[in-house]
């Protein structure tokens, strides 16, 4: 556990979660705008790739929380190693 870079995992997970959720809600906004103009009804889970994008966003959010928790556990358990390397 001493050598695993949880801070880097947190950063990568945060970036992936942010852009995946931004894409998910942005695509839904665009599709809802088009559907509003044409009189159709749209769902955020209408196709397989929208579902996949949402699953990726949720997994990245879970990874973000888990890596943050493990980072603080590592920081509390090994204070000298964490302060010297990160």
Secondary structure, DSSP 8 states (H G I E B T S, - for coil): -TT--HHHHHHHHHHHHHHHHHHHHHHHHHHHHHHHHHT----TTSSHHHHHHHHHHHHHHHHHHHHHHHHHHHHHH-HHHHHHH-
